[in-house]
Amino acid sequence: MEFAKALVDNKHNTETSRNSYQITMFQGDPPHEPYFITIDNRGQVIIGPNKKTVATYVVGELEILI
């Protein structure tokens, strides 16, 4: 978990926004099988193969807490 957080904090290389919320991500390779890592507002690591799905999960968590 600490490794994933370090990648997002120090090596983030992509961003997206969902419902006007900016989400910083780390995208890993290979290009034919990318994966995306981000941290939600609870400090939990989210890893998935699809950027949109990962971002939607983060925004969904935010909407629950607001």
PDBQT receptor file of N, H, CA, C and O in Angstrom, charges set to zero:
ATOM      1  N   MET A   1       0.821  -1.186   0.000  1.00  0.00    +0.000 N 
ATOM      2  CA  MET A   1       0.000   0.000   0.000  1.00  0.00    +0.000 C 
ATOM      3  C   MET A   1       0.874   1.262   0.000  1.00  0.00    +0.000 C 
ATOM      4  O   MET A   1       0.572   2.219  -0.713  1.00  0.00    +0.000 OA
ATOM      5  N   GLU A   2       1.936   1.271   0.780  1.00  0.00    +0.000 N 
ATOM      6  H   GLU A   2       2.181   0.494   1.360  1.00  0.00    +0.000 HD
ATOM      7  CA  GLU A   2       2.823   2.433   0.812  1.00  0.00    +0.000 C 
ATOM      8  C   GLU A   2       3.484   2.659  -0.546  1.00  0.00    +0.000 C 
ATOM      9  O   GLU A   2       3.700   3.797  -0.961  1.00  0.00    +0.000 OA
ATOM     10  N   PHE A   3       3.800   1.565  -1.228  1.00  0.00    +0.000 N 
ATOM     11  H   PHE A   3       3.625   0.641  -0.891  1.00  0.00    +0.000 HD
ATOM     12  CA  PHE A   3       4.411   1.674  -2.548  1.00  0.00    +0.000 C 
ATOM     13  C   PHE A   3       3.457   2.340  -3.533  1.00  0.00    +0.000 C 
ATOM     14  O   PHE A   3       3.862   3.214  -4.300  1.00  0.00    +0.000 OA
ATOM     15  N   ALA A   4       2.196   1.929  -3.512  1.00  0.00    +0.000 N 
ATOM     16  H   ALA A   4       1.867   1.220  -2.889  1.00  0.00    +0.000 HD
ATOM     17  CA  ALA A   4       1.189   2.510  -4.409  1.00  0.00    +0.000 C 
ATOM     18  C   ALA A   4       0.991   3.990  -4.101  1.00  0.00    +0.000 C 
ATOM     19  O   ALA A   4       0.876   4.801  -5.019  1.00  0.00    +0.000 OA
ATOM     20  N   LYS A   5       0.951   4.349  -2.823  1.00  0.00    +0.000 N 
ATOM     21  H   LYS A   5       1.045   3.690  -2.077  1.00  0.00    +0.000 HD
ATOM     22  CA  LYS A   5       0.800   5.760  -2.448  1.00  0.00    +0.000 C 
ATOM     23  C   LYS A   5       1.991   6.573  -2.912  1.00  0.00    +0.000 C 
ATOM     24  O   LYS A   5       1.830   7.705  -3.369  1.00  0.00    +0.000 OA
ATOM     25  N   ALA A   6       3.187   6.011  -2.800  1.00  0.00    +0.000 N 
ATOM     26  H   ALA A   6       3.318   5.092  -2.428  1.00  0.00    +0.000 HD
ATOM     27  CA  ALA A   6       4.392   6.716  -3.247  1.00  0.00    +0.000 C 
ATOM     28  C   ALA A   6       4.352   6.952  -4.759  1.00  0.00    +0.000 C 
ATOM     29  O   ALA A   6       4.761   8.014  -5.229  1.00  0.00    +0.000 OA
ATOM     30  N   LEU A   7       3.866   5.979  -5.516  1.00  0.00    +0.000 N 
ATOM     31  H   LEU A   7       3.534   5.117  -5.135  1.00  0.00    +0.000 HD
ATOM     32  CA  LEU A   7       3.755   6.159  -6.968  1.00  0.00    +0.000 C 
ATOM     33  C   LEU A   7       2.824   7.315  -7.304  1.00  0.00    +0.000 C 
ATOM     34  O   LEU A   7       3.143   8.147  -8.153  1.00  0.00    +0.000 OA
ATOM     35  N   VAL A   8       1.675   7.366  -6.640  1.00  0.00    +0.000 N 
ATOM     36  H   VAL A   8       1.417   6.690  -5.951  1.00  0.00    +0.000 HD
ATOM     37  CA  VAL A   8       0.708   8.430  -6.921  1.00  0.00    +0.000 C 
ATOM     38  C   VAL A   8       1.266   9.784  -6.475  1.00  0.00    +0.000 C 
ATOM     39  O   VAL A   8       1.158  10.772  -7.203  1.00  0.00    +0.000 OA
ATOM     40  N   ASP A   9       1.858   9.828  -5.284  1.00  0.00    +0.000 N 
ATOM     41  H   ASP A   9       1.945   9.026  -4.694  1.00  0.00    +0.000 HD
ATOM     42  CA  ASP A   9       2.366  11.089  -4.745  1.00  0.00    +0.000 C 
ATOM     43  C   ASP A   9       3.566  11.625  -5.513  1.00  0.00    +0.000 C 
ATOM     44  O   ASP A   9       3.656  12.827  -5.761  1.00  0.00    +0.000 OA
ATOM     45  N   ASN A  10       4.486  10.743  -5.890  1.00  0.00    +0.000 N 
ATOM     46  H   ASN A  10       4.413   9.767  -5.688  1.00  0.00    +0.000 HD
ATOM     47  CA  ASN A  10       5.757  11.187  -6.458  1.00  0.00    +0.000 C 
ATOM     48  C   ASN A  10       5.909  10.984  -7.958  1.00  0.00    +0.000 C 
ATOM     49  O   ASN A  10       6.708  11.670  -8.595  1.00  0.00    +0.000 OA
ATOM     50  N   LYS A  11       5.167  10.071  -8.519  1.00  0.00    +0.000 N 
ATOM     51  H   LYS A  11       4.518   9.514  -8.001  1.00  0.00    +0.000 HD
ATOM     52  CA  LYS A  11       5.360   9.730  -9.932  1.00  0.00    +0.000 C 
ATOM     53  C   LYS A  11       4.078   9.841 -10.750  1.00  0.00    +0.000 C 
ATOM     54  O   LYS A  11       3.999   9.284 -11.844  1.00  0.00    +0.000 OA
ATOM     55  N   HIS A  12       3.062  10.560 -10.233  1.00  0.00    +0.000 N 
ATOM     56  H   HIS A  12       3.126  11.013  -9.344  1.00  0.00    +0.000 HD
ATOM     57  CA  HIS A  12       1.805  10.630 -10.990  1.00  0.00    +0.000 C 
ATOM     58  C   HIS A  12       2.084  11.148 -12.399  1.00  0.00    +0.000 C 
ATOM     59  O   HIS A  12       2.877  12.069 -12.597  1.00  0.00    +0.000 OA
ATOM     60  N   ASN A  13       1.420  10.539 -13.356  1.00  0.00    +0.000 N 
ATOM     61  H   ASN A  13       0.776   9.791 -13.194  1.00  0.00    +0.000 HD
ATOM     62  CA  ASN A  13       1.681  10.892 -14.750  1.00  0.00    +0.000 C 
ATOM     63  C   ASN A  13       0.412  11.057 -15.567  1.00  0.00    +0.000 C 
ATOM     64  O   ASN A  13       0.465  11.171 -16.792  1.00  0.00    +0.000 OA
ATOM     65  N   THR A  14      -0.716  11.070 -14.898  1.00  0.00    +0.000 N 
ATOM     66  H   THR A  14      -0.760  10.978 -13.903  1.00  0.00    +0.000 HD
ATOM     67  CA  THR A  14      -1.972  11.323 -15.606  1.00  0.00    +0.000 C 
ATOM     68  C   THR A  14      -2.988  11.909 -14.633  1.00  0.00    +0.000 C 
ATOM     69  O   THR A  14      -2.911  11.690 -13.424  1.00  0.00    +0.000 OA
ATOM     70  N   GLU A  15      -3.921  12.642 -15.169  1.00  0.00    +0.000 N 
ATOM     71  H   GLU A  15      -3.983  12.820 -16.151  1.00  0.00    +0.000 HD
ATOM     72  CA  GLU A  15      -4.998  13.223 -14.375  1.00  0.00    +0.000 C 
ATOM     73  C   GLU A  15      -6.294  13.079 -15.138  1.00  0.00    +0.000 C 
ATOM     74  O   GLU A  15      -6.302  12.947 -16.362  1.00  0.00    +0.000 OA
ATOM     75  N   THR A  16      -7.369  13.105 -14.414  1.00  0.00    +0.000 N 
ATOM     76  H   THR A  16      -7.363  13.212 -13.420  1.00  0.00    +0.000 HD
ATOM     77  CA  THR A  16      -8.693  13.109 -15.018  1.00  0.00    +0.000 C 
ATOM     78  C   THR A  16      -9.613  13.878 -14.087  1.00  0.00    +0.000 C 
ATOM     79  O   THR A  16      -9.250  14.169 -12.948  1.00  0.00    +0.000 OA
ATOM     80  N   SER A  17     -10.781  14.200 -14.559  1.00  0.00    +0.000 N 
ATOM     81  H   SER A  17     -11.076  13.963 -15.485  1.00  0.00    +0.000 HD
ATOM     82  CA  SER A  17     -11.748  14.844 -13.670  1.00  0.00    +0.000 C 
ATOM     83  C   SER A  17     -13.100  14.163 -13.853  1.00  0.00    +0.000 C 
ATOM     84  O   SER A  17     -13.483  13.790 -14.962  1.00  0.00    +0.000 OA
ATOM     85  N   ARG A  18     -13.794  14.016 -12.765  1.00  0.00    +0.000 N 
ATOM     86  H   ARG A  18     -13.483  14.319 -11.865  1.00  0.00    +0.000 HD
ATOM     87  CA  ARG A  18     -15.139  13.446 -12.759  1.00  0.00    +0.000 C 
ATOM     88  C   ARG A  18     -15.995  14.356 -11.908  1.00  0.00    +0.000 C 
ATOM     89  O   ARG A  18     -15.651  14.627 -10.757  1.00  0.00    +0.000 OA
ATOM     90  N   ASN A  19     -17.091  14.829 -12.440  1.00  0.00    +0.000 N 
ATOM     91  H   ASN A  19     -17.371  14.609 -13.374  1.00  0.00    +0.000 HD
ATOM     92  CA  ASN A  19     -17.989  15.744 -11.725  1.00  0.00    +0.000 C 
ATOM     93  C   ASN A  19     -17.225  16.929 -11.143  1.00  0.00    +0.000 C 
ATOM     94  O   ASN A  19     -17.457  17.324 -10.000  1.00  0.00    +0.000 OA
ATOM     95  N   SER A  20     -16.326  17.487 -11.924  1.00  0.00    +0.000 N 
ATOM     96  H   SER A  20     -16.137  17.166 -12.852  1.00  0.00    +0.000 HD
ATOM     97  CA  SER A  20     -15.514  18.655 -11.567  1.00  0.00    +0.000 C 
ATOM     98  C   SER A  20     -14.524  18.385 -10.436  1.00  0.00    +0.000 C 
ATOM     99  O   SER A  20     -13.988  19.331  -9.859  1.00  0.00    +0.000 OA
ATOM    100  N   TYR A  21     -14.273  17.138 -10.110  1.00  0.00    +0.000 N 
ATOM    101  H   TYR A  21     -14.708  16.369 -10.579  1.00  0.00    +0.000 HD
ATOM    102  CA  TYR A  21     -13.291  16.779  -9.083  1.00  0.00    +0.000 C 
ATOM    103  C   TYR A  21     -12.040  16.262  -9.773  1.00  0.00    +0.000 C 
ATOM    104  O   TYR A  21     -12.098  15.273 -10.503  1.00  0.00    +0.000 OA
ATOM    105  N   GLN A  22     -10.902  16.924  -9.549  1.00  0.00    +0.000 N 
ATOM    106  H   GLN A  22     -10.854  17.728  -8.956  1.00  0.00    +0.000 HD
ATOM    107  CA  GLN A  22      -9.641  16.548 -10.182  1.00  0.00    +0.000 C 
ATOM    108  C   GLN A  22      -9.036  15.334  -9.481  1.00  0.00    +0.000 C 
ATOM    109  O   GLN A  22      -8.904  15.330  -8.257  1.00  0.00    +0.000 OA
ATOM    110  N   ILE A  23      -8.670  14.313 -10.239  1.00  0.00    +0.000 N 
ATOM    111  H   ILE A  23      -8.777  14.316 -11.233  1.00  0.00    +0.000 HD
ATOM    112  CA  ILE A  23      -8.118  13.076  -9.697  1.00  0.00    +0.000 C 
ATOM    113  C   ILE A  23      -6.752  12.837 -10.322  1.00  0.00    +0.000 C 
ATOM    114  O   ILE A  23      -6.622  12.722 -11.541  1.00  0.00    +0.000 OA
ATOM    115  N   THR A  24      -5.742  12.764  -9.476  1.00  0.00    +0.000 N 
ATOM    116  H   THR A  24      -5.847  12.857  -8.486  1.00  0.00    +0.000 HD
ATOM    117  CA  THR A  24      -4.377  12.482  -9.908  1.00  0.00    +0.000 C 
ATOM    118  C   THR A  24      -4.154  10.977  -9.860  1.00  0.00    +0.000 C 
ATOM    119  O   THR A  24      -4.532  10.312  -8.895  1.00  0.00    +0.000 OA
ATOM    120  N   MET A  25      -3.532  10.448 -10.915  1.00  0.00    +0.000 N 
ATOM    121  H   MET A  25      -3.225  10.988 -11.698  1.00  0.00    +0.000 HD
ATOM    122  CA  MET A  25      -3.316   9.002 -11.014  1.00  0.00    +0.000 C 
ATOM    123  C   MET A  25      -1.911   8.694 -11.486  1.00  0.00    +0.000 C 
ATOM    124  O   MET A  25      -1.232   9.527 -12.086  1.00  0.00    +0.000 OA
ATOM    125  N   PHE A  26      -1.497   7.469 -11.197  1.00  0.00    +0.000 N 
ATOM    126  H   PHE A  26      -2.049   6.793 -10.711  1.00  0.00    +0.000 HD
ATOM    127  CA  PHE A  26      -0.298   6.910 -11.805  1.00  0.00    +0.000 C 
ATOM    128  C   PHE A  26      -0.760   5.866 -12.807  1.00  0.00    +0.000 C 
ATOM    129  O   PHE A  26      -1.539   4.975 -12.468  1.00  0.00    +0.000 OA
ATOM    130  N   GLN A  27      -0.282   5.974 -14.041  1.00  0.00    +0.000 N 
ATOM    131  H   GLN A  27       0.350   6.698 -14.316  1.00  0.00    +0.000 HD
ATOM    132  CA  GLN A  27      -0.600   4.982 -15.067  1.00  0.00    +0.000 C 
ATOM    133  C   GLN A  27       0.638   4.148 -15.319  1.00  0.00    +0.000 C 
ATOM    134  O   GLN A  27       1.704   4.679 -15.630  1.00  0.00    +0.000 OA
ATOM    135  N   GLY A  28       0.492   2.835 -15.181  1.00  0.00    +0.000 N 
ATOM    136  H   GLY A  28      -0.374   2.404 -14.928  1.00  0.00    +0.000 HD
ATOM    137  CA  GLY A  28       1.595   1.922 -15.459  1.00  0.00    +0.000 C 
ATOM    138  C   GLY A  28       1.414   1.255 -16.796  1.00  0.00    +0.000 C 
ATOM    139  O   GLY A  28       0.340   1.315 -17.395  1.00  0.00    +0.000 OA
ATOM    140  N   ASP A  29       2.463   0.623 -17.260  1.00  0.00    +0.000 N 
ATOM    141  H   ASP A  29       3.335   0.575 -16.774  1.00  0.00    +0.000 HD
ATOM    142  CA  ASP A  29       2.470  -0.031 -18.563  1.00  0.00    +0.000 C 
ATOM    143  C   ASP A  29       2.461  -1.531 -18.371  1.00  0.00    +0.000 C 
ATOM    144  O   ASP A  29       2.471  -1.972 -17.222  1.00  0.00    +0.000 OA
ATOM    145  N   PRO A  30       2.443  -2.311 -19.364  1.00  0.00    +0.000 N 
ATOM    146  CA  PRO A  30       2.639  -2.057 -20.783  1.00  0.00    +0.000 C 
ATOM    147  C   PRO A  30       1.414  -1.392 -21.424  1.00  0.00    +0.000 C 
ATOM    148  O   PRO A  30       0.308  -1.492 -20.893  1.00  0.00    +0.000 OA
ATOM    149  N   PRO A  31       1.604  -0.726 -22.546  1.00  0.00    +0.000 N 
ATOM    150  CA  PRO A  31       0.518   0.027 -23.175  1.00  0.00    +0.000 C 
ATOM    151  C   PRO A  31      -0.712  -0.810 -23.530  1.00  0.00    +0.000 C 
ATOM    152  O   PRO A  31      -1.828  -0.291 -23.521  1.00  0.00    +0.000 OA
ATOM    153  N   HIS A  32      -0.531  -2.069 -23.835  1.00  0.00    +0.000 N 
ATOM    154  H   HIS A  32       0.376  -2.491 -23.842  1.00  0.00    +0.000 HD
ATOM    155  CA  HIS A  32      -1.677  -2.908 -24.194  1.00  0.00    +0.000 C 
ATOM    156  C   HIS A  32      -2.430  -3.414 -22.959  1.00  0.00    +0.000 C 
ATOM    157  O   HIS A  32      -3.525  -3.961 -23.089  1.00  0.00    +0.000 OA
ATOM    158  N   GLU A  33      -1.855  -3.237 -21.763  1.00  0.00    +0.000 N 
ATOM    159  H   GLU A  33      -0.966  -2.793 -21.658  1.00  0.00    +0.000 HD
ATOM    160  CA  GLU A  33      -2.501  -3.661 -20.518  1.00  0.00    +0.000 C 
ATOM    161  C   GLU A  33      -2.233  -2.619 -19.435  1.00  0.00    +0.000 C 
ATOM    162  O   GLU A  33      -1.569  -2.928 -18.445  1.00  0.00    +0.000 OA
ATOM    163  N   PRO A  34      -2.730  -1.399 -19.597  1.00  0.00    +0.000 N 
ATOM    164  CA  PRO A  34      -2.429  -0.363 -18.605  1.00  0.00    +0.000 C 
ATOM    165  C   PRO A  34      -3.155  -0.620 -17.287  1.00  0.00    +0.000 C 
ATOM    166  O   PRO A  34      -4.160  -1.330 -17.238  1.00  0.00    +0.000 OA
ATOM    167  N   TYR A  35      -2.630  -0.036 -16.239  1.00  0.00    +0.000 N 
ATOM    168  H   TYR A  35      -1.814   0.540 -16.278  1.00  0.00    +0.000 HD
ATOM    169  CA  TYR A  35      -3.329  -0.035 -14.963  1.00  0.00    +0.000 C 
ATOM    170  C   TYR A  35      -3.225   1.361 -14.381  1.00  0.00    +0.000 C 
ATOM    171  O   TYR A  35      -2.274   2.089 -14.665  1.00  0.00    +0.000 OA
ATOM    172  N   PHE A  36      -4.192   1.732 -13.575  1.00  0.00    +0.000 N 
ATOM    173  H   PHE A  36      -4.965   1.140 -13.345  1.00  0.00    +0.000 HD
ATOM    174  CA  PHE A  36      -4.272   3.057 -12.996  1.00  0.00    +0.000 C 
ATOM    175  C   PHE A  36      -4.343   2.936 -11.480  1.00  0.00    +0.000 C 
ATOM    176  O   PHE A  36      -5.062   2.091 -10.946  1.00  0.00    +0.000 OA
ATOM    177  N   ILE A  37      -3.594   3.785 -10.798  1.00  0.00    +0.000 N 
ATOM    178  H   ILE A  37      -3.010   4.471 -11.232  1.00  0.00    +0.000 HD
ATOM    179  CA  ILE A  37      -3.570   3.797  -9.341  1.00  0.00    +0.000 C 
ATOM    180  C   ILE A  37      -3.917   5.199  -8.875  1.00  0.00    +0.000 C 
ATOM    181  O   ILE A  37      -3.385   6.177  -9.400  1.00  0.00    +0.000 OA
ATOM    182  N   THR A  38      -4.804   5.306  -7.896  1.00  0.00    +0.000 N 
ATOM    183  H   THR A  38      -5.236   4.512  -7.469  1.00  0.00    +0.000 HD
ATOM    184  CA  THR A  38      -5.111   6.591  -7.274  1.00  0.00    +0.000 C 
ATOM    185  C   THR A  38      -5.464   6.356  -5.809  1.00  0.00    +0.000 C 
ATOM    186  O   THR A  38      -5.597   5.215  -5.365  1.00  0.00    +0.000 OA
ATOM    187  N   ILE A  39      -5.609   7.429  -5.081  1.00  0.00    +0.000 N 
ATOM    188  H   ILE A  39      -5.501   8.355  -5.442  1.00  0.00    +0.000 HD
ATOM    189  CA  ILE A  39      -5.931   7.381  -3.658  1.00  0.00    +0.000 C 
ATOM    190  C   ILE A  39      -7.271   8.090  -3.458  1.00  0.00    +0.000 C 
ATOM    191  O   ILE A  39      -7.461   9.205  -3.945  1.00  0.00    +0.000 OA
ATOM    192  N   ASP A  40      -8.198   7.451  -2.745  1.00  0.00    +0.000 N 
ATOM    193  H   ASP A  40      -8.044   6.546  -2.349  1.00  0.00    +0.000 HD
ATOM    194  CA  ASP A  40      -9.476   8.115  -2.507  1.00  0.00    +0.000 C 
ATOM    195  C   ASP A  40      -9.372   9.037  -1.292  1.00  0.00    +0.000 C 
ATOM    196  O   ASP A  40      -8.314   9.128  -0.669  1.00  0.00    +0.000 OA
ATOM    197  N   ASN A  41     -10.455   9.714  -0.959  1.00  0.00    +0.000 N 
ATOM    198  H   ASN A  41     -11.315   9.640  -1.465  1.00  0.00    +0.000 HD
ATOM    199  CA  ASN A  41     -10.423  10.704   0.113  1.00  0.00    +0.000 C 
ATOM    200  C   ASN A  41     -10.272  10.072   1.492  1.00  0.00    +0.000 C 
ATOM    201  O   ASN A  41     -10.067  10.790   2.471  1.00  0.00    +0.000 OA
ATOM    202  N   ARG A  42     -10.365   8.767   1.594  1.00  0.00    +0.000 N 
ATOM    203  H   ARG A  42     -10.532   8.184   0.798  1.00  0.00    +0.000 HD
ATOM    204  CA  ARG A  42     -10.138   8.062   2.864  1.00  0.00    +0.000 C 
ATOM    205  C   ARG A  42      -8.712   7.551   2.969  1.00  0.00    +0.000 C 
ATOM    206  O   ARG A  42      -8.346   6.928   3.966  1.00  0.00    +0.000 OA
ATOM    207  N   GLY A  43      -7.899   7.808   1.944  1.00  0.00    +0.000 N 
ATOM    208  H   GLY A  43      -8.196   8.314   1.134  1.00  0.00    +0.000 HD
ATOM    209  CA  GLY A  43      -6.527   7.328   1.934  1.00  0.00    +0.000 C 
ATOM    210  C   GLY A  43      -6.382   5.901   1.436  1.00  0.00    +0.000 C 
ATOM    211  O   GLY A  43      -5.316   5.298   1.566  1.00  0.00    +0.000 OA
ATOM    212  N   GLN A  44      -7.456   5.356   0.863  1.00  0.00    +0.000 N 
ATOM    213  H   GLN A  44      -8.322   5.845   0.757  1.00  0.00    +0.000 HD
ATOM    214  CA  GLN A  44      -7.418   3.996   0.347  1.00  0.00    +0.000 C 
ATOM    215  C   GLN A  44      -6.896   3.987  -1.076  1.00  0.00    +0.000 C 
ATOM    216  O   GLN A  44      -7.210   4.870  -1.873  1.00  0.00    +0.000 OA
ATOM    217  N   VAL A  45      -6.100   2.985  -1.381  1.00  0.00    +0.000 N 
ATOM    218  H   VAL A  45      -5.844   2.268  -0.733  1.00  0.00    +0.000 HD
ATOM    219  CA  VAL A  45      -5.547   2.826  -2.722  1.00  0.00    +0.000 C 
ATOM    220  C   VAL A  45      -6.580   2.154  -3.614  1.00  0.00    +0.000 C 
ATOM    221  O   VAL A  45      -7.203   1.164  -3.229  1.00  0.00    +0.000 OA
ATOM    222  N   ILE A  46      -6.753   2.705  -4.808  1.00  0.00    +0.000 N 
ATOM    223  H   ILE A  46      -6.248   3.510  -5.120  1.00  0.00    +0.000 HD
ATOM    224  CA  ILE A  46      -7.654   2.121  -5.800  1.00  0.00    +0.000 C 
ATOM    225  C   ILE A  46      -6.816   1.813  -7.035  1.00  0.00    +0.000 C 
ATOM    226  O   ILE A  46      -6.144   2.690  -7.579  1.00  0.00    +0.000 OA
ATOM    227  N   ILE A  47      -6.864   0.572  -7.464  1.00  0.00    +0.000 N 
ATOM    228  H   ILE A  47      -7.410  -0.140  -7.022  1.00  0.00    +0.000 HD
ATOM    229  CA  ILE A  47      -6.111   0.124  -8.633  1.00  0.00    +0.000 C 
ATOM    230  C   ILE A  47      -7.086  -0.548  -9.590  1.00  0.00    +0.000 C 
ATOM    231  O   ILE A  47      -7.893  -1.382  -9.180  1.00  0.00    +0.000 OA
ATOM    232  N   GLY A  48      -7.008  -0.186 -10.848  1.00  0.00    +0.000 N 
ATOM    233  H   GLY A  48      -6.352   0.492 -11.181  1.00  0.00    +0.000 HD
ATOM    234  CA  GLY A  48      -7.888  -0.806 -11.832  1.00  0.00    +0.000 C 
ATOM    235  C   GLY A  48      -7.324  -0.683 -13.232  1.00  0.00    +0.000 C 
ATOM    236  O   GLY A  48      -6.434   0.129 -13.482  1.00  0.00    +0.000 OA
ATOM    237  N   PRO A  49      -7.845  -1.493 -14.149  1.00  0.00    +0.000 N 
ATOM    238  CA  PRO A  49      -7.348  -1.488 -15.523  1.00  0.00    +0.000 C 
ATOM    239  C   PRO A  49      -7.984  -0.412 -16.405  1.00  0.00    +0.000 C 
ATOM    240  O   PRO A  49      -7.590  -0.252 -17.560  1.00  0.00    +0.000 OA
ATOM    241  N   ASN A  50      -8.955   0.320 -15.880  1.00  0.00    +0.000 N 
ATOM    242  H   ASN A  50      -9.276   0.190 -14.942  1.00  0.00    +0.000 HD
ATOM    243  CA  ASN A  50      -9.689   1.285 -16.683  1.00  0.00    +0.000 C 
ATOM    244  C   ASN A  50      -9.731   2.626 -15.959  1.00  0.00    +0.000 C 
ATOM    245  O   ASN A  50     -10.217   2.711 -14.831  1.00  0.00    +0.000 OA
ATOM    246  N   LYS A  51      -9.226   3.667 -16.600  1.00  0.00    +0.000 N 
ATOM    247  H   LYS A  51      -8.831   3.599 -17.516  1.00  0.00    +0.000 HD
ATOM    248  CA  LYS A  51      -9.153   4.999 -15.997  1.00  0.00    +0.000 C 
ATOM    249  C   LYS A  51     -10.522   5.512 -15.568  1.00  0.00    +0.000 C 
ATOM    250  O   LYS A  51     -10.665   6.057 -14.473  1.00  0.00    +0.000 OA
ATOM    251  N   LYS A  52     -11.523   5.341 -16.415  1.00  0.00    +0.000 N 
ATOM    252  H   LYS A  52     -11.407   4.898 -17.304  1.00  0.00    +0.000 HD
ATOM    253  CA  LYS A  52     -12.869   5.844 -16.114  1.00  0.00    +0.000 C 
ATOM    254  C   LYS A  52     -13.462   5.124 -14.898  1.00  0.00    +0.000 C 
ATOM    255  O   LYS A  52     -14.074   5.760 -14.039  1.00  0.00    +0.000 OA
ATOM    256  N   THR A  53     -13.285   3.812 -14.823  1.00  0.00    +0.000 N 
ATOM    257  H   THR A  53     -12.789   3.295 -15.520  1.00  0.00    +0.000 HD
ATOM    258  CA  THR A  53     -13.820   3.048 -13.707  1.00  0.00    +0.000 C 
ATOM    259  C   THR A  53     -13.163   3.460 -12.397  1.00  0.00    +0.000 C 
ATOM    260  O   THR A  53     -13.846   3.614 -11.384  1.00  0.00    +0.000 OA
ATOM    261  N   VAL A  54     -11.852   3.638 -12.407  1.00  0.00    +0.000 N 
ATOM    262  H   VAL A  54     -11.297   3.513 -13.229  1.00  0.00    +0.000 HD
ATOM    263  CA  VAL A  54     -11.128   4.059 -11.206  1.00  0.00    +0.000 C 
ATOM    264  C   VAL A  54     -11.611   5.434 -10.765  1.00  0.00    +0.000 C 
ATOM    265  O   VAL A  54     -11.876   5.644  -9.581  1.00  0.00    +0.000 OA
ATOM    266  N   ALA A  55     -11.730   6.374 -11.703  1.00  0.00    +0.000 N 
ATOM    267  H   ALA A  55     -11.515   6.203 -12.665  1.00  0.00    +0.000 HD
ATOM    268  CA  ALA A  55     -12.190   7.722 -11.372  1.00  0.00    +0.000 C 
ATOM    269  C   ALA A  55     -13.622   7.716 -10.863  1.00  0.00    +0.000 C 
ATOM    270  O   ALA A  55     -13.945   8.447  -9.926  1.00  0.00    +0.000 OA
ATOM    271  N   THR A  56     -14.476   6.915 -11.453  1.00  0.00    +0.000 N 
ATOM    272  H   THR A  56     -14.214   6.321 -12.214  1.00  0.00    +0.000 HD
ATOM    273  CA  THR A  56     -15.868   6.830 -11.017  1.00  0.00    +0.000 C 
ATOM    274  C   THR A  56     -15.955   6.296  -9.599  1.00  0.00    +0.000 C 
ATOM    275  O   THR A  56     -16.779   6.763  -8.812  1.00  0.00    +0.000 OA
ATOM    276  N   TYR A  57     -15.126   5.334  -9.265  1.00  0.00    +0.000 N 
ATOM    277  H   TYR A  57     -14.457   4.955  -9.904  1.00  0.00    +0.000 HD
ATOM    278  CA  TYR A  57     -15.116   4.792  -7.914  1.00  0.00    +0.000 C 
ATOM    279  C   TYR A  57     -14.746   5.882  -6.913  1.00  0.00    +0.000 C 
ATOM    280  O   TYR A  57     -15.384   5.993  -5.866  1.00  0.00    +0.000 OA
ATOM    281  N   VAL A  58     -13.734   6.683  -7.212  1.00  0.00    +0.000 N 
ATOM    282  H   VAL A  58     -13.215   6.592  -8.062  1.00  0.00    +0.000 HD
ATOM    283  CA  VAL A  58     -13.311   7.757  -6.307  1.00  0.00    +0.000 C 
ATOM    284  C   VAL A  58     -14.442   8.778  -6.130  1.00  0.00    +0.000 C 
ATOM    285  O   VAL A  58     -14.751   9.170  -5.004  1.00  0.00    +0.000 OA
ATOM    286  N   VAL A  59     -15.042   9.196  -7.206  1.00  0.00    +0.000 N 
ATOM    287  H   VAL A  59     -14.792   8.878  -8.120  1.00  0.00    +0.000 HD
ATOM    288  CA  VAL A  59     -16.118  10.186  -7.130  1.00  0.00    +0.000 C 
ATOM    289  C   VAL A  59     -17.324   9.610  -6.396  1.00  0.00    +0.000 C 
ATOM    290  O   VAL A  59     -17.981  10.319  -5.634  1.00  0.00    +0.000 OA
ATOM    291  N   GLY A  60     -17.615   8.347  -6.616  1.00  0.00    +0.000 N 
ATOM    292  H   GLY A  60     -17.081   7.771  -7.235  1.00  0.00    +0.000 HD
ATOM    293  CA  GLY A  60     -18.703   7.704  -5.899  1.00  0.00    +0.000 C 
ATOM    294  C   GLY A  60     -18.465   7.715  -4.400  1.00  0.00    +0.000 C 
ATOM    295  O   GLY A  60     -19.396   7.948  -3.628  1.00  0.00    +0.000 OA
ATOM    296  N   GLU A  61     -17.233   7.466  -3.977  1.00  0.00    +0.000 N 
ATOM    297  H   GLU A  61     -16.477   7.277  -4.603  1.00  0.00    +0.000 HD
ATOM    298  CA  GLU A  61     -16.886   7.511  -2.559  1.00  0.00    +0.000 C 
ATOM    299  C   GLU A  61     -17.054   8.934  -2.024  1.00  0.00    +0.000 C 
ATOM    300  O   GLU A  61     -17.529   9.118  -0.903  1.00  0.00    +0.000 OA
ATOM    301  N   LEU A  62     -16.675   9.929  -2.801  1.00  0.00    +0.000 N 
ATOM    302  H   LEU A  62     -16.289   9.780  -3.712  1.00  0.00    +0.000 HD
ATOM    303  CA  LEU A  62     -16.793  11.316  -2.359  1.00  0.00    +0.000 C 
ATOM    304  C   LEU A  62     -18.245  11.706  -2.181  1.00  0.00    +0.000 C 
ATOM    305  O   LEU A  62     -18.594  12.375  -1.208  1.00  0.00    +0.000 OA
ATOM    306  N   GLU A  63     -19.098  11.296  -3.110  1.00  0.00    +0.000 N 
ATOM    307  H   GLU A  63     -18.814  10.753  -3.900  1.00  0.00    +0.000 HD
ATOM    308  CA  GLU A  63     -20.508  11.651  -3.031  1.00  0.00    +0.000 C 
ATOM    309  C   GLU A  63     -21.172  11.059  -1.803  1.00  0.00    +0.000 C 
ATOM    310  O   GLU A  63     -22.081  11.663  -1.235  1.00  0.00    +0.000 OA
ATOM    311  N   ILE A  64     -20.728   9.888  -1.391  1.00  0.00    +0.000 N 
ATOM    312  H   ILE A  64     -19.989   9.397  -1.852  1.00  0.00    +0.000 HD
ATOM    313  CA  ILE A  64     -21.281   9.245  -0.189  1.00  0.00    +0.000 C 
ATOM    314  C   ILE A  64     -20.924  10.074   1.055  1.00  0.00    +0.000 C 
ATOM    315  O   ILE A  64     -21.742  10.217   1.964  1.00  0.00    +0.000 OA
ATOM    316  N   LEU A  65     -19.724  10.607   1.088  1.00  0.00    +0.000 N 
ATOM    317  H   LEU A  65     -19.060  10.492   0.349  1.00  0.00    +0.000 HD
ATOM    318  CA  LEU A  65     -19.245  11.311   2.278  1.00  0.00    +0.000 C 
ATOM    319  C   LEU A  65     -19.708  12.753   2.362  1.00  0.00    +0.000 C 
ATOM    320  O   LEU A  65     -19.697  13.335   3.446  1.00  0.00    +0.000 OA
ATOM    321  N   ILE A  66     -20.110  13.339   1.261  1.00  0.00    +0.000 N 
ATOM    322  H   ILE A  66     -20.119  12.866   0.380  1.00  0.00    +0.000 HD
ATOM    323  CA  ILE A  66     -20.488  14.764   1.264  1.00  0.00    +0.000 C 
ATOM    324  C   ILE A  66     -21.927  14.945   1.686  1.00  0.00    +0.000 C 
ATOM    325  O   ILE A  66     -22.415  16.074   1.746  1.00  0.00    +0.000 OA
TER     326      ILE A  66
